[in-house]
Amino acid sequence: MEKPDIWCDEDYGQVEIRIEEVLRRAGISKNRLAHLALMQRSQLNAYCKGEVQRVDLAFLARLCCALGCTAGELLRYREPQGEGDREK
């Protein structure tokens, strides 16, 4: 079976979620953040470890509200590395 004609195999870089860095700056624990953002601790841990493929925007909004930060402070874009870099 042929692969669909989409750009899945190309390296576009990645978006990192920097919850733990913002947590340290805010001076609150993961338990407190989970409570404030109305989420399970296991769900928060998955985001902290980068184990999620799709970010829930409602979840992101709750994090921003609980941490008093912007989405830009929580997310960082990393450009592609190595020979597979996309032409600009």
N, C-alpha and C positions, 0 to 999 in steps of 0.2 A: 504494500500500500504506500502511495506517495505521500510525502509530507505536504501539508498545506503551504501555500506561498505566503508565509508571514515571516517576520524577522526574529523568531524565537531564539535562534542560535547565535545571534550577534550579541556582543557585549555592549550594553548601554550604560554600564556602571551599576551602582546600587544606591538605595536610600537606606540610611542607618537611622535607627530610633535611639535617641540618647536620653532615655528616661532616667537612668541611674545618675548620670552627670547632673541633670537638672534637679533630681532629688537631693543630691548632696548640697547643691547650691541653696536649695530651699530649706534644708535642714529638717526634712521630715522622713519618716520611715516608709518602707513599702507597705506595711500594714495600714498605716494612717492614710497613705495615698489610695490604697484599695478601698478603704472605707469612704473617703471623700469622693472618689470617682465612681462609686457604686459598681464595683466589679469584684470578681473573685481573685484571690491572691494568685491562683494558678494561671489565670489569664494574664495578669500583670507580669508574672515571671516569664511567660512565653514572649511577651513584648520586650522585656528587658534583655532576654537572651537572643533576640533576633530570630525567633522561631515562628514568626508569622509571615505569610505570603502576601496578605492583603490587609491594609489598615482600615479599620472601621472608623469612618469620619465622626460618628457620634461619640465613639470611645475617645478619639483624639480631642474632640471638643471638651469632654469631661476632664481629660488629663490637663488640658490648658487651663481650665477653670480652677481645678484643684491646686495646680502648681503656680498659678498666677503668671503664666508665661504664654508665648505665642507658639504656633505650630512650627515656625521657623527655628525656634530654639530647641524643639524636640526632634526635628528631622534634619539630617545632613545628607547631601548628595555627594557621592564619591564617583569621580569620573572613571571610565574604563581604564584598565591597566594593560600594559604589554603590547604585543604585536596586533592584537585584535581591536585596537582603538578604532573608533568610527572617525571617518573624515569629517572635519568641521566645515 
